[in-house]
Amino acid sequence: SPFHTFSNEPEESKEHPVIVEEEYRVVEVYRTTITAYSSTVDQTNSEPFITASGSWVEDGIVATNFLPFNTKIRIPAYFGDKVFVVKDRMNRRYTDRVDIWFETRSQAKNFGIKYTEIEILEEV
Protein backbone atom coordinates (compact mmCIF):
# COMPACT_ATOMS: atom_id res chain seq x y z
CA SER A 1 0.00 0.00 0.00
CA PRO A 2 1.26 3.54 -0.67
CA PHE A 3 0.05 4.59 2.79
CA HIS A 4 2.43 3.86 5.62
CA THR A 5 1.04 3.35 9.08
CA PHE A 6 3.34 4.16 11.96
CA SER A 7 3.72 1.90 14.91
CA ASN A 8 5.85 1.66 18.02
CA GLU A 9 6.47 -2.02 17.36
CA PRO A 10 9.97 -2.96 16.26
CA GLU A 11 10.26 -3.81 12.56
CA GLU A 12 11.13 -7.47 13.15
CA SER A 13 7.90 -8.15 15.06
CA LYS A 14 5.80 -7.03 12.07
CA GLU A 15 7.22 -9.67 9.77
CA HIS A 16 6.45 -13.32 10.28
CA PRO A 17 8.48 -15.84 8.33
CA VAL A 18 6.45 -18.06 6.07
CA ILE A 19 7.42 -21.69 6.36
CA VAL A 20 6.55 -23.65 3.24
CA GLU A 21 6.50 -27.42 3.48
CA GLU A 22 7.42 -28.72 0.05
CA GLU A 23 5.77 -31.89 -1.15
CA TYR A 24 7.59 -34.54 -3.12
CA ARG A 25 6.82 -37.68 -5.03
CA VAL A 26 9.21 -40.57 -5.38
CA VAL A 27 10.33 -40.97 -9.00
CA GLU A 28 12.81 -43.79 -8.43
CA VAL A 29 14.05 -46.09 -5.69
CA TYR A 30 17.70 -47.08 -5.91
CA ARG A 31 19.80 -49.41 -3.73
CA THR A 32 23.26 -48.04 -3.10
CA THR A 33 26.11 -47.73 -0.66
CA ILE A 34 25.83 -44.81 1.77
CA THR A 35 28.94 -43.39 3.42
CA ALA A 36 29.71 -40.22 5.37
CA TYR A 37 32.24 -37.40 5.35
CA SER A 38 33.05 -34.19 7.20
CA SER A 39 34.82 -30.96 6.30
CA THR A 40 38.45 -31.95 6.68
CA VAL A 41 41.08 -31.46 4.00
CA ASP A 42 41.98 -35.17 3.97
CA GLN A 43 38.34 -36.04 3.17
CA THR A 44 37.64 -33.23 0.72
CA ASN A 45 40.02 -30.74 -0.88
CA SER A 46 41.74 -27.49 0.07
CA GLU A 47 38.31 -25.79 0.44
CA PRO A 48 36.60 -28.24 2.82
CA PHE A 49 33.59 -26.03 3.62
CA ILE A 50 32.64 -25.28 0.01
CA THR A 51 30.90 -27.97 -2.04
CA ALA A 52 31.58 -28.80 -5.68
CA SER A 53 28.43 -26.85 -6.58
CA GLY A 54 29.83 -23.74 -4.85
CA SER A 55 27.56 -23.71 -1.79
CA TRP A 56 28.65 -23.86 1.85
CA VAL A 57 28.29 -27.21 3.59
CA GLU A 58 25.29 -27.59 5.86
CA ASP A 59 23.11 -30.29 7.32
CA GLY A 60 21.24 -32.14 4.58
CA ILE A 61 23.94 -32.01 1.90
CA VAL A 62 25.06 -35.16 0.12
CA ALA A 63 27.77 -35.87 -2.42
CA THR A 64 27.27 -38.28 -5.30
CA ASN A 65 28.45 -38.64 -8.88
CA PHE A 66 25.40 -40.33 -10.40
CA LEU A 67 22.78 -37.62 -9.77
CA PRO A 68 22.69 -33.98 -10.94
CA PHE A 69 23.27 -31.11 -8.52
CA ASN A 70 20.13 -30.06 -6.61
CA THR A 71 18.52 -33.49 -6.88
CA LYS A 72 16.57 -34.20 -3.72
CA ILE A 73 16.69 -37.63 -2.08
CA ARG A 74 15.54 -39.40 1.05
CA ILE A 75 17.22 -42.26 2.90
CA PRO A 76 14.17 -43.61 4.74
CA ALA A 77 15.78 -46.56 6.53
CA TYR A 78 18.12 -44.24 8.45
CA PHE A 79 16.63 -40.73 8.25
CA GLY A 80 12.87 -41.18 7.72
CA ASP A 81 11.32 -38.27 5.79
CA LYS A 82 14.40 -36.02 5.95
CA VAL A 83 15.20 -34.61 2.50
CA PHE A 84 18.82 -34.35 1.38
CA VAL A 85 20.10 -32.29 -1.56
CA VAL A 86 22.96 -33.24 -3.90
CA LYS A 87 25.43 -30.34 -3.64
CA ASP A 88 28.79 -32.10 -3.73
CA ARG A 89 30.77 -34.69 -5.67
CA MET A 90 32.90 -37.63 -4.61
CA ASN A 91 36.19 -38.94 -5.91
CA ARG A 92 35.47 -40.06 -9.48
CA ARG A 93 36.17 -43.72 -8.65
CA TYR A 94 32.86 -43.76 -6.70
CA THR A 95 30.25 -43.95 -9.43
CA ASP A 96 27.28 -45.29 -7.50
CA ARG A 97 27.38 -44.24 -3.86
CA VAL A 98 26.05 -41.39 -1.74
CA ASP A 99 28.19 -39.58 0.84
CA ILE A 100 26.35 -37.70 3.61
CA TRP A 101 27.99 -34.58 5.08
CA PHE A 102 28.30 -34.54 8.88
CA GLU A 103 29.52 -31.67 11.03
CA THR A 104 32.25 -33.68 12.73
CA ARG A 105 34.62 -36.46 11.75
CA SER A 106 33.43 -38.59 14.68
CA GLN A 107 29.79 -38.33 13.50
CA ALA A 108 30.87 -39.39 10.01
CA LYS A 109 32.93 -42.31 11.33
CA ASN A 110 30.11 -43.40 13.62
CA PHE A 111 27.70 -43.51 10.67
CA GLY A 112 29.99 -45.96 8.91
CA ILE A 113 29.03 -47.66 5.65
CA LYS A 114 25.49 -48.76 4.89
CA TYR A 115 23.82 -50.42 1.92
CA THR A 116 20.22 -49.33 1.58
CA GLU A 117 17.55 -47.77 -0.59
CA ILE A 118 17.39 -44.10 -1.45
CA GLU A 119 14.34 -42.38 -2.88
CA ILE A 120 14.95 -39.92 -5.69
CA LEU A 121 12.39 -37.14 -5.38
CA GLU A 122 10.59 -34.65 -7.56
CA GLU A 123 8.69 -31.62 -6.27
CA VAL A 124 4.93 -31.73 -6.88
Accessible surface in RSA format (square Angstrom, percent):
REM  Atomic radii and reference values for relative SASA: ProtOr
REM  Chains: A
REM  Algorithm: Lee & Richards
REM  Probe-radius: 1.40
REM  Slices: 20
REM RES _ NUM      All-atoms   Total-Side   Main-Chain    Non-polar    All polar
REM                ABS   REL    ABS   REL    ABS   REL    ABS   REL    ABS   REL
RES SER A   1   133.84 113.1  49.82  66.5  84.02 193.5  53.28 113.5  80.56 112.9
RES PRO A   2   126.88  92.5  84.92  77.4  41.96 152.5  98.65  81.5  28.23 175.4
RES PHE A   3   165.86  83.0 151.70  94.0  14.16  36.8 154.93  93.9  10.93  31.3
RES HIS A   4   124.87  68.2 100.02  69.5  24.85  63.6  67.47  69.5  57.40  66.8
RES THR A   5   112.49  80.0 104.26 105.7   8.23  19.6  77.18 103.7  35.31  53.4
RES PHE A   6   180.24  90.2 149.11  92.4  31.12  81.0 150.00  90.9  30.23  86.5
RES SER A   7    58.82  49.7  25.23  33.7  33.60  77.4  28.65  61.0  30.17  42.3
RES ASN A   8   162.35 112.0 126.77 122.5  35.58  85.7  38.89  93.6 123.45 119.3
RES GLU A   9   100.72  57.8  90.25  68.3  10.47  24.9  33.52  64.8  67.20  54.9
RES PRO A  10    78.77  57.4  66.72  60.8  12.06  43.8  78.77  65.0   0.00   0.0
RES GLU A  11   111.86  64.2 105.51  79.8   6.35  15.1  61.61 119.2  50.25  41.0
RES GLU A  12   136.51  78.4 118.41  89.6  18.10  43.1  70.34 136.1  66.17  54.0
RES SER A  13    51.98  43.9  34.75  46.4  17.22  39.7  44.62  95.0   7.35  10.3
RES LYS A  14    78.73  38.4  52.13  32.0  26.60  63.3  46.90  42.2  31.82  33.9
RES GLU A  15   128.39  73.7 116.91  88.4  11.49  27.4  44.80  86.7  83.59  68.2
RES HIS A  16   145.17  79.3 126.56  88.0  18.61  47.6  85.38  88.0  59.79  69.6
RES PRO A  17   120.77  88.0  93.33  85.1  27.44  99.7 104.63  86.4  16.14 100.3
RES VAL A  18   128.94  84.8  98.99  89.6  29.94  72.2 102.27  88.9  26.67  72.3
RES ILE A  19   146.75  83.5 117.19  87.3  29.56  71.2 120.23  86.6  26.52  72.0
RES VAL A  20   111.52  73.4  86.36  78.2  25.16  60.6  89.25  77.5  22.27  60.4
RES GLU A  21   148.70  85.4 128.06  96.9  20.64  49.1  58.00 112.2  90.70  74.1
RES GLU A  22    88.10  50.6  65.01  49.2  23.08  55.0  26.28  50.8  61.82  50.5
RES GLU A  23   123.88  71.1 115.51  87.4   8.37  19.9  36.60  70.8  87.28  71.3
RES TYR A  24    45.67  21.3  19.20  10.9  26.47  68.9  10.44   7.8  35.24  43.4
RES ARG A  25   121.97  51.2 117.19  59.7   4.79  11.4  47.35  64.7  74.63  45.2
RES VAL A  26    57.25  37.7  34.96  31.6  22.29  53.7  34.96  30.4  22.29  60.5
RES VAL A  27    65.09  42.8  31.22  28.3  33.86  81.6  35.35  30.7  29.74  80.7
RES GLU A  28    90.02  51.7  82.53  62.4   7.49  17.8  29.29  56.6  60.73  49.6
RES VAL A  29    77.69  51.1  51.37  46.5  26.31  63.4  51.37  44.6  26.31  71.4
RES TYR A  30    71.03  33.2  68.03  38.7   3.00   7.8  45.85  34.5  25.18  31.0
RES ARG A  31   123.20  51.7 105.00  53.5  18.20  43.3  49.48  67.6  73.72  44.7
RES THR A  32     3.54   2.5   0.28   0.3   3.26   7.8   3.52   4.7   0.01   0.0
RES THR A  33    30.20  21.5  29.30  29.7   0.90   2.2   6.31   8.5  23.90  36.1
RES ILE A  34     0.00   0.0   0.00   0.0   0.00   0.0   0.00   0.0   0.00   0.0
RES THR A  35    13.86   9.9  13.86  14.0   0.00   0.0  12.66  17.0   1.19   1.8
RES ALA A  36    20.82  19.1   0.29   0.4  20.53  46.7   0.29   0.4  20.53  54.4
RES TYR A  37    11.22   5.2  11.22   6.4   0.00   0.0  11.22   8.4   0.00   0.0
RES SER A  38     1.45   1.2   1.45   1.9   0.00   0.0   1.45   3.1   0.00   0.0
RES SER A  39    12.62  10.7   1.44   1.9  11.18  25.7   1.31   2.8  11.31  15.8
RES THR A  40    40.98  29.1  37.14  37.6   3.85   9.2  40.98  55.0   0.00   0.0
RES VAL A  41    93.85  61.8  84.76  76.7   9.09  21.9  84.76  73.6   9.09  24.7
RES ASP A  42   110.02  77.1  66.96  66.6  43.06 101.8  50.37 118.6  59.64  59.5
RES GLN A  43    59.65  33.4  28.49  20.8  31.16  74.2  26.59  56.6  33.06  25.1
RES THR A  44    50.37  35.8  13.12  13.3  37.25  88.8  23.40  31.4  26.97  40.8
RES ASN A  45    89.45  61.7  81.87  79.1   7.58  18.3  36.29  87.3  53.16  51.4
RES SER A  46    97.57  82.5  72.48  96.7  25.10  57.8  46.33  98.6  51.25  71.8
RES GLU A  47    97.50  56.0  94.01  71.1   3.48   8.3  31.49  60.9  66.01  53.9
RES PRO A  48    22.56  16.4  19.88  18.1   2.68   9.8  20.23  16.7   2.34  14.5
RES PHE A  49   103.26  51.7 102.33  63.4   0.93   2.4 102.33  62.0   0.93   2.7
RES ILE A  50    66.30  37.7  55.25  41.2  11.05  26.6  55.25  39.8  11.05  30.0
RES THR A  51     5.55   3.9   0.00   0.0   5.55  13.2   0.42   0.6   5.13   7.8
RES ALA A  52    62.21  57.2  21.11  32.6  41.10  93.5  34.52  48.6  27.68  73.3
RES SER A  53    46.01  38.9  10.29  13.7  35.72  82.3  15.16  32.3  30.85  43.2
RES GLY A  54    53.75  66.3   0.00   N/A  53.75  66.3  28.34  77.8  25.41  56.9
RES SER A  55    35.75  30.2  28.17  37.6   7.58  17.5  35.26  75.1   0.49   0.7
RES TRP A  56   170.71  68.5 165.54  80.1   5.18  12.2 137.16  73.1  33.55  54.4
RES VAL A  57    20.43  13.4   6.84   6.2  13.58  32.7   6.84   5.9  13.58  36.8
RES GLU A  58   108.21  62.1 103.63  78.4   4.58  10.9  30.03  58.1  78.18  63.8
RES ASP A  59   105.20  73.7  84.69  84.3  20.52  48.5  36.00  84.7  69.20  69.0
RES GLY A  60     9.13  11.3   0.00   N/A   9.13  11.3   7.53  20.7   1.60   3.6
RES ILE A  61     4.67   2.7   4.67   3.5   0.00   0.0   4.67   3.4   0.00   0.0
RES VAL A  62     0.00   0.0   0.00   0.0   0.00   0.0   0.00   0.0   0.00   0.0
RES ALA A  63     1.62   1.5   1.62   2.5   0.00   0.0   1.62   2.3   0.00   0.0
RES THR A  64     0.00   0.0   0.00   0.0   0.00   0.0   0.00   0.0   0.00   0.0
RES ASN A  65    48.63  33.5  21.02  20.3  27.61  66.5  18.24  43.9  30.39  29.4
RES PHE A  66    56.85  28.4  26.46  16.4  30.39  79.1  35.56  21.6  21.29  60.9
RES LEU A  67    17.43   9.7  14.34  10.3   3.09   7.8  16.64  11.7   0.79   2.1
RES PRO A  68    92.00  67.1  85.30  77.8   6.71  24.4  91.44  75.5   0.57   3.5
RES PHE A  69    70.55  35.3  55.74  34.5  14.80  38.5  55.74  33.8  14.80  42.4
RES ASN A  70    84.05  58.0  74.56  72.1   9.49  22.9  25.28  60.8  58.78  56.8
RES THR A  71    22.15  15.8  13.61  13.8   8.54  20.3  15.50  20.8   6.65  10.1
RES LYS A  72    45.02  22.0  43.53  26.7   1.49   3.6  16.95  15.3  28.07  29.9
RES ILE A  73     0.00   0.0   0.00   0.0   0.00   0.0   0.00   0.0   0.00   0.0
RES ARG A  74    39.90  16.8  39.90  20.3   0.00   0.0   0.19   0.3  39.70  24.1
RES ILE A  75     0.00   0.0   0.00   0.0   0.00   0.0   0.00   0.0   0.00   0.0
RES PRO A  76    52.89  38.5  40.26  36.7  12.63  45.9  40.47  33.4  12.42  77.2
RES ALA A  77    76.17  70.0  33.41  51.6  42.76  97.3  46.41  65.4  29.76  78.8
RES TYR A  78    99.78  46.6  68.30  38.9  31.48  81.9  44.18  33.2  55.60  68.5
RES PHE A  79    53.88  27.0  34.92  21.6  18.96  49.3  45.40  27.5   8.48  24.3
RES GLY A  80    36.68  45.2   0.00   N/A  36.68  45.2  32.78  90.0   3.89   8.7
RES ASP A  81   121.04  84.8 106.06 105.6  14.98  35.4  32.22  75.8  88.82  88.6
RES LYS A  82    72.20  35.2  58.97  36.2  13.22  31.5  51.10  46.0  21.10  22.5
RES VAL A  83    43.42  28.6  25.20  22.8  18.21  43.9  25.20  21.9  18.21  49.4
RES PHE A  84     1.28   0.6   1.28   0.8   0.00   0.0   1.28   0.8   0.00   0.0
RES VAL A  85    32.93  21.7  32.93  29.8   0.00   0.0  32.93  28.6   0.00   0.0
RES VAL A  86     0.00   0.0   0.00   0.0   0.00   0.0   0.00   0.0   0.00   0.0
RES LYS A  87    51.61  25.2  51.61  31.7   0.00   0.0  17.39  15.7  34.22  36.5
RES ASP A  88    16.56  11.6  16.56  16.5   0.00   0.0   0.00   0.0  16.56  16.5
RES ARG A  89    84.03  35.3  66.04  33.7  17.99  42.8  32.78  44.8  51.25  31.1
RES MET A  90    28.50  14.8   8.71   5.8  19.79  47.1  17.69  15.0  10.81  14.3
RES ASN A  91    82.61  57.0  62.07  60.0  20.53  49.4  24.37  58.7  58.23  56.3
RES ARG A  92   215.69  90.6 201.42 102.7  14.27  34.0  79.59 108.8 136.10  82.5
RES ARG A  93   169.71  71.3 137.92  70.3  31.80  75.7  67.43  92.2 102.28  62.0
RES TYR A  94    57.72  26.9  55.68  31.7   2.04   5.3  33.02  24.8  24.70  30.5
RES THR A  95    93.07  66.2  84.92  86.1   8.16  19.4  60.62  81.4  32.46  49.1
RES ASP A  96    77.84  54.5  77.40  77.0   0.44   1.0  11.60  27.3  66.24  66.1
RES ARG A  97    57.10  24.0  57.01  29.1   0.09   0.2   0.20   0.3  56.90  34.5
RES VAL A  98     0.00   0.0   0.00   0.0   0.00   0.0   0.00   0.0   0.00   0.0
RES ASP A  99    17.95  12.6  17.95  17.9   0.00   0.0   0.03   0.1  17.92  17.9
RES ILE A 100     3.54   2.0   3.54   2.6   0.00   0.0   3.54   2.6   0.00   0.0
RES TRP A 101    24.87  10.0  21.58  10.4   3.29   7.7  21.58  11.5   3.29   5.3
RES PHE A 102    38.47  19.2  36.12  22.4   2.34   6.1  38.47  23.3   0.00   0.0
RES GLU A 103   133.36  76.6 113.43  85.8  19.94  47.5  27.51  53.2 105.86  86.4
RES THR A 104    60.16  42.8  56.09  56.9   4.06   9.7  59.28  79.6   0.87   1.3
RES ARG A 105    99.17  41.6  94.10  48.0   5.07  12.1  42.64  58.3  56.52  34.3
RES SER A 106    68.22  57.6  62.80  83.8   5.42  12.5  44.27  94.3  23.94  33.5
RES GLN A 107    83.19  46.5  77.88  56.9   5.31  12.6  25.81  54.9  57.38  43.5
RES ALA A 108     6.29   5.8   2.94   4.5   3.36   7.6   3.23   4.6   3.06   8.1
RES LYS A 109   148.29  72.3 124.15  76.2  24.14  57.5  76.02  68.4  72.27  77.0
RES ASN A 110   126.52  87.3  95.38  92.2  31.15  75.0  29.13  70.1  97.40  94.1
RES PHE A 111    22.13  11.1  14.71   9.1   7.42  19.3  21.53  13.1   0.59   1.7
RES GLY A 112    29.22  36.0   0.00   N/A  29.22  36.0  26.80  73.5   2.42   5.4
RES ILE A 113   126.16  71.8  98.90  73.7  27.26  65.7  98.90  71.2  27.26  74.0
RES LYS A 114    53.35  26.0  47.65  29.2   5.70  13.6  21.15  19.0  32.20  34.3
RES TYR A 115   133.04  62.1 111.80  63.6  21.24  55.3  80.47  60.5  52.57  64.8
RES THR A 116    10.72   7.6  10.23  10.4   0.49   1.2   2.58   3.5   8.14  12.3
RES GLU A 117    76.34  43.8  75.98  57.5   0.36   0.9  11.87  23.0  64.48  52.6
RES ILE A 118     0.00   0.0   0.00   0.0   0.00   0.0   0.00   0.0   0.00   0.0
RES GLU A 119    34.31  19.7  34.31  26.0   0.00   0.0   1.77   3.4  32.53  26.6
RES ILE A 120    16.54   9.4  16.54  12.3   0.00   0.0  16.54  11.9   0.00   0.0
RES LEU A 121    11.77   6.6   0.00   0.0  11.77  29.6   0.01   0.0  11.76  31.7
RES GLU A 122    80.34  46.1  74.24  56.2   6.10  14.5  30.20  58.4  50.14  40.9
RES GLU A 123    93.67  53.8  73.56  55.7  20.11  47.9  26.30  50.9  67.38  55.0
RES VAL A 124   112.13  73.8  47.25  42.8  64.88 156.3  80.67  70.1  31.46  85.3
END  Absolute sums over single chains surface
CHAIN  1 A     8577.6       6764.0       1813.6       4631.2       3946.4
END  Absolute sums over all chains
TOTAL          8577.6       6764.0       1813.6       4631.2       3946.4
